[in-house]
């Protein structure tokens, strides 16, 4: 082999990892030890020994508890998520046989679009989900391209972590678990076997998630928060209080509720009424839960237009550009919130972080920090992928896009606020779809890849 060929091969082999290391170093410099909102601080408090609930999935508390053995505070969890994200990108570009230039193009597109960059600075389960699924995509792509089953073990671990990290993760998992089952079974012609294996794996993940939730000290149903907000919206639209009496303070009327209600979050109405409203995550009797559920379903059935209008406004606010007078916390939290007896965490005051946060503040009410441009790019990548639907890179793009929308669409009915982080994975997955379809080497776009695994590991 000529020296030039050897140099070229080395560049192709190591370039993704060098780029990933550079990206990881940038993120650590920009955001260490990770920005903590109230949810993050509450999770850390549980990890440090506070009473656990299943509001935050217990898996995240356990991971944080283990990470605290290495670094006390958010730093280790933050670094874990960044490492998963950047390793996933490196593995994906490796599987796509990218040149150093195309690897750079894919990584910059996925990692440095403002939505992706700003969200990665936080210690959130949403960021953990997008990191774990990015890593899953990279390992499954390597298993597919290399025809080596050894990649399936790290893929399985990452998929399990993603499934346990968010209560609503299951829809996003379906394409990845099906891909995993397809690679695991080796027989590409048995669609029924792949489907049955996929369903069995998904059921197993749900079972493990339920078992972990049961390990929490206190079970807290999350749906009352959504029911309370929907009922408040219907009450305002119909000028008739349909919230049960035990959900509102004595003397609270529709006019007062309307003055505190906002389309983009349920928090203002809980904090800004004079007569008060009940904390939707407090303890309820069985009779109260039954009454609240009945009132919620009756409102949806009897006033479908009012309910759908409310959910449509939330969908617009969630997917669209945020207004200038909305709290920037709907997009990012530049803070280290303290909860309970948590010790204080020093904030990042470096020049890079300060400049990034100034940029974020200037972009918060622009399309640069909205979900819709990322999702639009993903759809453009999907159109391109569909036209070239026989290629390996194109299949990756379509899998990412399917996962993105399976996760995003239920949020139209289930999101409790227009927080950008809820669409973190759909945005990153859409960027992955676009980058894979647009920048992957042409020979992989046109190739039909049908790996046949042998019973033995390839050398």
C-alpha positions as semicolon CSV with decimal commas, in nm:
position;residue;x (nm);y (nm);z (nm)
1;X;0,000;0,000;0,000
2;X;0,134;0,340;-0,095
3;X;0,210;0,595;0,174
4;X;-0,055;0,829;0,030
5;X;-0,320;0,554;0,050
6;X;-0,221;0,479;0,409
7;X;-0,247;0,846;0,503
8;X;-0,589;0,873;0,337
9;X;-0,716;0,562;0,517
10;X;-0,592;0,695;0,852
11;X;-0,762;1,029;0,791
12;X;-1,094;0,857;0,715
13;X;-1,059;0,636;1,023
14;X;-0,960;0,895;1,282
15;X;-1,121;1,213;1,152
16;X;-1,468;1,141;1,303
17;X;-1,316;1,081;1,645
18;X;-1,095;1,388;1,631
19;X;-1,394;1,600;1,531
20;X;-1,606;1,444;1,808
21;X;-1,335;1,515;2,066
22;X;-1,317;1,875;1,949
23;X;-1,696;1,907;1,973
24;X;-1,702;1,752;2,319
25;X;-1,426;1,988;2,437
26;X;-1,622;2,286;2,300
27;X;-1,938;2,182;2,487
28;X;-1,751;2,127;2,813
29;X;-1,584;2,467;2,785
30;X;-1,912;2,636;2,693
31;X;-2,147;2,483;2,950
32;X;-1,962;2,297;3,229
33;X;-2,087;2,183;3,479
34;X;-2,423;2,188;3,301
35;X;-2,715;2,428;3,345
36;X;-2,970;2,319;3,605
37;X;-3,336;2,414;3,606
38;X;-3,575;2,335;3,893
39;X;-3,633;1,986;3,748
40;X;-3,258;1,919;3,742
41;X;-3,210;2,043;4,098
42;X;-3,503;1,834;4,221
43;X;-3,355;1,524;4,056
44;X;-3,017;1,586;4,218
45;X;-3,187;1,629;4,556
46;X;-3,344;1,285;4,513
47;X;-3,009;1,138;4,405
48;X;-2,851;1,278;4,721
49;X;-3,098;1,091;4,941
50;X;-3,423;1,286;4,923
51;X;-3,756;1,106;4,900
52;X;-3,795;0,979;4,543
53;X;-4,100;1,014;4,321
54;X;-4,168;0,896;3,968
55;X;-4,222;1,253;3,842
56;X;-3,864;1,222;3,720
57;X;-3,803;0,862;3,607
58;X;-3,609;0,679;3,882
59;X;-3,353;0,561;3,624
60;X;-3,226;0,918;3,594
61;X;-3,201;0,947;3,973
62;X;-3,002;0,622;3,989
63;X;-2,767;0,730;3,711
64;X;-2,709;1,062;3,883
65;X;-2,649;0,882;4,213
66;X;-2,382;0,667;4,046
67;X;-2,227;0,968;3,874
68;X;-2,208;1,152;4,206
69;X;-1,952;0,894;4,314
70;X;-1,723;1,043;4,047
71;X;-1,811;1,412;4,059
72;X;-2,043;1,566;4,317
73;X;-2,298;1,772;4,127
74;X;-2,426;1,778;3,769
75;X;-2,087;1,756;3,595
76;X;-2,062;1,378;3,553
77;X;-2,420;1,335;3,423
78;X;-2,370;1,631;3,194
79;X;-2,048;1,479;3,058
80;X;-2,211;1,138;3,011
81;X;-2,483;1,283;2,790
82;X;-2,234;1,483;2,587
83;X;-2,014;1,177;2,541
84;X;-2,309;0,971;2,416
85;X;-2,406;1,245;2,172
86;X;-2,063;1,300;2,022
87;X;-1,976;0,930;2,011
88;X;-2,302;0,869;1,829
89;X;-2,214;1,128;1,565
90;X;-1,864;0,985;1,525
91;X;-1,999;0,631;1,484
92;X;-2,261;0,746;1,236
93;X;-2,011;0,924;1,012
94;X;-1,782;0,620;1,042
95;X;-2,061;0,388;0,931
96;X;-2,140;0,619;0,639
97;X;-1,774;0,603;0,527
98;X;-1,756;0,980;0,530
99;X;-1,453;1,175;0,420
100;X;-1,320;1,417;0,684
101;X;-1,500;1,701;0,504
102;X;-1,839;1,527;0,490
103;X;-1,799;1,414;0,852
104;X;-1,741;1,776;0,946
105;X;-2,047;1,886;0,748
106;X;-2,272;1,629;0,919
107;X;-2,144;1,708;1,269
108;X;-2,169;2,085;1,226
109;X;-2,522;2,055;1,086
110;X;-2,643;1,837;1,372
111;X;-2,449;1,985;1,663
112;X;-2,415;2,358;1,596
113;X;-2,758;2,460;1,482
114;X;-2,858;2,690;1,773
115;X;-3,143;2,468;1,898
116;X;-2,916;2,166;1,934
117;X;-2,627;2,365;2,081
118;X;-2,825;2,558;2,342
119;X;-3,028;2,259;2,461
120;X;-2,715;2,046;2,510
121;X;-2,597;2,281;2,782
122;X;-2,863;2,154;3,024
123;X;-2,884;1,858;3,259
124;X;-3,226;1,737;3,148
125;X;-3,381;1,400;3,070
126;X;-3,473;1,549;2,731
127;X;-3,103;1,597;2,656
128;X;-3,023;1,249;2,784
129;X;-3,287;1,108;2,549
130;X;-3,151;1,282;2,240
131;X;-2,797;1,181;2,336
132;X;-2,887;0,815;2,393
133;X;-3,082;0,792;2,068
134;X;-2,802;0,960;1,872
135;X;-2,562;0,700;2,017
136;X;-2,811;0,423;1,932
137;X;-2,828;0,545;1,574
138;X;-2,448;0,543;1,547
139;X;-2,405;0,193;1,688
140;X;-2,689;0,044;1,484
141;X;-2,550;0,208;1,170
142;X;-2,210;0,047;1,243
143;X;-2,373;-0,290;1,301
144;X;-2,553;-0,253;0,969
145;X;-2,257;-0,128;0,768
146;X;-1,984;-0,344;0,924
147;X;-2,197;-0,660;0,942
148;X;-2,070;-0,714;1,296
149;X;-2,304;-0,809;1,577
150;X;-2,076;-0,673;1,849
151;X;-2,228;-0,329;1,795
152;X;-2,569;-0,456;1,907
153;X;-2,476;-0,472;2,277
154;X;-2,393;-0,100;2,318
155;X;-2,696;-0,022;2,101
156;X;-2,918;-0,226;2,333
157;X;-2,781;-0,052;2,643
158;X;-2,833;0,293;2,491
159;X;-3,186;0,207;2,380
160;X;-3,269;0,079;2,727
161;X;-3,135;0,397;2,884
162;X;-3,342;0,607;2,646
163;X;-3,656;0,404;2,723
164;X;-3,609;0,446;3,098
165;X;-3,523;0,815;3,082
166;X;-3,857;0,962;2,971
167;X;-4,212;0,847;3,041
168;X;-4,309;0,931;2,682
169;X;-4,000;0,783;2,510
170;X;-4,171;0,473;2,368
171;X;-4,294;0,620;2,035
172;X;-3,943;0,743;1,950
173;X;-3,806;0,398;2,026
174;X;-4,017;0,203;1,777
175;X;-3,806;0,257;1,460
176;X;-3,482;0,192;1,646
177;X;-3,605;-0,122;1,817
178;X;-3,737;-0,252;1,484
179;X;-3,397;-0,182;1,325
180;X;-3,228;-0,361;1,617
181;X;-3,458;-0,663;1,576
182;X;-3,396;-0,668;1,199
183;X;-3,020;-0,678;1,257
184;X;-3,045;-0,928;1,540
185;X;-3,250;-1,188;1,357
186;X;-3,035;-1,191;1,040
187;X;-3,327;-1,331;0,834
188;X;-3,439;-1,026;0,639
189;X;-3,730;-1,204;0,472
190;X;-3,928;-1,281;0,788
191;X;-4,118;-0,959;0,847
192;X;-4,343;-1,133;1,098
193;X;-4,048;-1,245;1,310
194;X;-3,900;-0,897;1,309
195;X;-4,238;-0,747;1,405
196;X;-4,292;-0,996;1,689
197;X;-3,940;-0,940;1,821
198;X;-3,989;-0,565;1,807
199;X;-4,313;-0,587;2,002
200;X;-4,157;-0,820;2,258
201;X;-3,862;-0,586;2,311
202;X;-4,088;-0,283;2,348
203;X;-4,305;-0,467;2,601
204;X;-3,993;-0,565;2,796
205;X;-3,881;-0,200;2,803
206;X;-4,221;-0,087;2,925
207;X;-4,214;-0,355;3,193
208;X;-3,871;-0,245;3,315
209;X;-3,984;0,118;3,319
210;X;-4,291;0,030;3,525
211;X;-4,080;-0,174;3,766
212;X;-3,842;0,117;3,817
213;X;-4,132;0,359;3,869
214;X;-4,265;0,124;4,136
215;X;-3,933;0,155;4,323
216;X;-3,995;0,525;4,394
217;X;-4,094;0,624;4,746
218;X;-4,408;0,799;4,622
219;X;-4,611;0,755;4,305
220;X;-4,730;1,083;4,155
221;X;-4,968;1,067;3,856
222;X;-4,879;1,332;3,598
223;X;-5,208;1,351;3,410
224;X;-5,385;1,578;3,669
225;X;-5,155;1,862;3,559
226;X;-5,272;1,824;3,199
227;X;-5,636;1,780;3,303
228;X;-5,628;2,093;3,518
229;X;-5,486;2,305;3,235
230;X;-5,730;2,171;2,977
231;X;-6,023;2,227;3,211
232;X;-5,907;2,582;3,280
233;X;-5,893;2,653;2,906
234;X;-6,243;2,512;2,851
235;X;-6,373;2,713;3,149
236;X;-6,242;3,037;2,997
237;X;-6,370;2,954;2,647
238;X;-6,721;2,873;2,771
239;X;-6,729;3,131;3,055
240;X;-6,834;2,850;3,288
241;X;-6,615;2,698;3,559
242;X;-6,574;2,328;3,482
243;X;-6,282;2,272;3,718
244;X;-6,388;2,069;4,025
245;X;-6,410;2,272;4,345
246;X;-6,118;2,086;4,503
247;X;-5,887;2,207;4,220
248;X;-5,940;2,581;4,279
249;X;-5,920;2,818;4,575
250;X;-6,245;2,942;4,735
251;X;-6,371;3,245;4,547
252;X;-6,177;3,185;4,224
253;X;-6,397;3,274;3,927
254;X;-6,354;3,251;3,549
255;X;-6,250;3,615;3,509
256;X;-5,967;3,577;3,762
257;X;-5,860;3,249;3,602
258;X;-5,855;3,412;3,256
259;X;-5,632;3,695;3,379
260;X;-5,368;3,444;3,491
261;X;-5,404;3,190;3,208
262;X;-5,144;3,168;2,931
263;X;-5,152;2,951;2,620
264;X;-4,783;2,862;2,643
265;X;-4,764;2,711;2,994
266;X;-4,979;2,595;3,283
267;X;-4,740;2,749;3,539
268;X;-4,869;3,113;3,530
269;X;-5,221;3,015;3,630
270;X;-5,084;2,818;3,925
271;X;-4,876;3,113;4,047
272;X;-5,071;3,427;3,956
273;X;-5,427;3,393;4,083
274;X;-5,528;3,575;4,402
275;X;-5,738;3,288;4,536
276;X;-5,495;3,015;4,435
277;X;-5,518;2,682;4,259
278;X;-5,429;2,336;4,380
279;X;-5,086;2,195;4,301
280;X;-5,169;1,934;4,034
281;X;-4,888;1,708;4,160
282;X;-5,014;1,698;4,520
283;X;-5,172;1,393;4,683
284;X;-5,526;1,307;4,573
285;X;-5,781;1,067;4,712
286;X;-5,919;0,801;4,481
287;X;-6,251;0,987;4,475
288;X;-6,082;1,313;4,374
289;X;-5,888;1,146;4,093
290;X;-6,208;0,985;3,965
291;X;-6,394;1,318;3,977
292;X;-6,113;1,502;3,800
293;X;-6,088;1,238;3,529
294;X;-6,464;1,246;3,475
295;X;-6,468;1,627;3,452
296;X;-6,179;1,620;3,205
297;X;-6,339;1,364;2,975
298;X;-6,678;1,538;2,995
299;X;-6,521;1,870;2,896
300;X;-6,348;1,714;2,594
301;X;-6,668;1,540;2,483
302;X;-6,907;1,827;2,551
303;X;-6,681;2,114;2,441
304;X;-6,453;1,963;2,175
305;X;-6,406;2,292;1,991
306;X;-6,284;2,475;2,302
307;X;-6,049;2,190;2,392
308;X;-5,909;2,153;2,040
309;X;-5,859;2,530;2,011
310;X;-5,656;2,525;2,332
311;X;-5,441;2,233;2,215
312;X;-5,395;2,398;1,873
313;X;-5,265;2,714;2,038
314;X;-5,024;2,511;2,248
315;X;-4,907;2,326;1,936
316;X;-4,847;2,658;1,759
317;X;-4,650;2,789;2,056
318;X;-4,451;2,466;2,097
319;X;-4,349;2,424;1,733
320;X;-4,341;2,791;1,637
321;X;-4,124;3,092;1,711
322;X;-4,144;3,209;2,071
323;X;-4,275;3,558;2,138
324;X;-4,044;3,823;2,281
325;X;-4,256;3,869;2,597
326;X;-4,251;3,500;2,692
327;X;-4,006;3,384;2,960
328;X;-3,676;3,274;2,808
329;X;-3,692;2,972;3,041
330;X;-3,924;2,816;2,783
331;X;-3,611;2,791;2,567
332;X;-3,310;2,778;2,800
333;X;-3,218;2,816;3,167
334;X;-2,889;2,994;3,229
335;X;-2,872;2,912;3,599
336;X;-2,779;2,661;3,868
337;X;-3,104;2,634;4,063
338;X;-3,076;2,519;4,426
339;X;-3,339;2,287;4,575
340;X;-3,368;2,165;4,932
341;X;-3,034;2,099;5,096
342;X;-2,838;2,077;4,770
343;X;-2,507;2,258;4,795
344;X;-2,460;2,555;4,562
345;X;-2,301;2,492;4,222
346;X;-2,066;2,749;4,071
347;X;-2,202;2,885;3,744
348;X;-1,998;2,892;3,427
349;X;-1,869;3,246;3,391
350;X;-1,621;3,182;3,109
351;X;-1,603;3,415;2,811
352;X;-1,733;3,147;2,572
353;X;-2,038;3,075;2,787
354;X;-2,116;3,443;2,834
355;X;-2,102;3,505;2,459
356;X;-2,321;3,205;2,383
357;X;-2,583;3,315;2,636
358;X;-2,583;3,667;2,494
359;X;-2,637;3,517;2,150
360;X;-2,915;3,296;2,286
361;X;-3,086;3,598;2,443
362;X;-3,075;3,781;2,110
363;X;-3,217;3,480;1,922
364;X;-3,476;3,356;2,170
365;X;-3,767;3,522;1,985
366;X;-3,642;3,435;1,636
367;X;-3,665;3,121;1,420
368;X;-3,303;3,041;1,513
369;X;-3,425;2,908;1,850
370;X;-3,753;2,760;1,732
371;X;-3,829;2,399;1,649
372;X;-3,999;2,450;1,313
373;X;-3,688;2,528;1,101
374;X;-3,519;2,207;1,225
375;X;-3,832;2,004;1,156
376;X;-3,863;2,164;0,812
377;X;-3,504;2,068;0,731
378;X;-3,585;1,715;0,838
379;X;-3,883;1,700;0,604
380;X;-3,664;1,831;0,322
381;X;-3,416;1,555;0,403
382;X;-3,700;1,305;0,408
383;X;-3,812;1,415;0,061
384;X;-3,458;1,377;-0,066
385;X;-3,429;1,040;0,106
386;X;-3,754;0,914;-0,045
387;X;-3,630;0,992;-0,395
388;X;-3,316;0,784;-0,321
389;X;-3,487;0,526;-0,102
390;X;-3,259;0,232;-0,187
391;X;-2,950;0,369;-0,012
392;X;-2,810;0,294;0,331
393;X;-2,769;0,661;0,427
394;X;-3,122;0,727;0,309
395;X;-3,262;0,450;0,527
396;X;-3,088;0,607;0,824
397;X;-3,247;0,941;0,736
398;X;-3,595;0,789;0,715
399;X;-3,554;0,603;1,045
400;X;-3,449;0,926;1,219
401;X;-3,738;1,118;1,066
402;X;-3,994;0,853;1,160
403;X;-3,869;0,851;1,519
404;X;-3,882;1,232;1,531
405;X;-4,246;1,258;1,430
406;X;-4,366;0,959;1,631
407;X;-4,229;1,143;1,934
408;X;-4,339;1,494;1,835
409;X;-4,702;1,443;1,731
410;X;-4,836;1,313;2,067
411;X;-4,702;1,631;2,229
412;X;-4,976;1,825;2,051
413;X;-5,222;1,665;2,294
414;X;-4,997;1,586;2,590
415;X;-4,745;1,871;2,634
416;X;-4,801;2,079;2,950
417;X;-4,606;2,378;2,813
418;X;-4,440;2,516;2,500
419;X;-4,090;2,435;2,625
420;X;-3,840;2,385;2,345
421;X;-3,670;2,095;2,526
422;X;-3,975;1,876;2,467
423;X;-3,885;1,884;2,098
424;X;-3,513;1,834;2,155
425;X;-3,503;1,485;2,006
426;X;-3,733;1,563;1,710
427;X;-3,511;1,861;1,624
428;X;-3,185;1,664;1,649
429;X;-3,336;1,365;1,465
430;X;-3,456;1,595;1,188
431;X;-3,108;1,744;1,157
432;X;-2,964;1,390;1,146
433;X;-3,209;1,300;0,869
434;X;-3,123;1,606;0,665
435;X;-2,746;1,569;0,712
436;X;-2,747;1,197;0,629
437;X;-2,949;1,247;0,312
438;X;-2,763;1,560;0,200
439;X;-2,400;1,493;0,287
440;X;-2,340;1,117;0,297
441;X;-2,114;0,986;0,018
442;X;-2,307;0,931;-0,305
443;X;-2,199;0,569;-0,337
444;X;-2,381;0,490;-0,012
445;X;-2,690;0,677;-0,120
446;X;-2,715;0,461;-0,427
447;X;-2,604;0,129;-0,278
448;X;-2,832;-0,152;-0,167
449;X;-2,686;-0,280;0,158
450;X;-2,824;-0,607;0,290
451;X;-2,577;-0,738;0,548
452;X;-2,583;-1,108;0,621
453;X;-2,438;-1,185;0,960
454;X;-2,256;-1,510;1,009
455;X;-2,277;-1,700;1,334
456;X;-1,917;-1,600;1,403
457;X;-1,786;-1,251;1,452
458;X;-1,612;-1,111;1,147
459;X;-1,238;-1,055;1,199
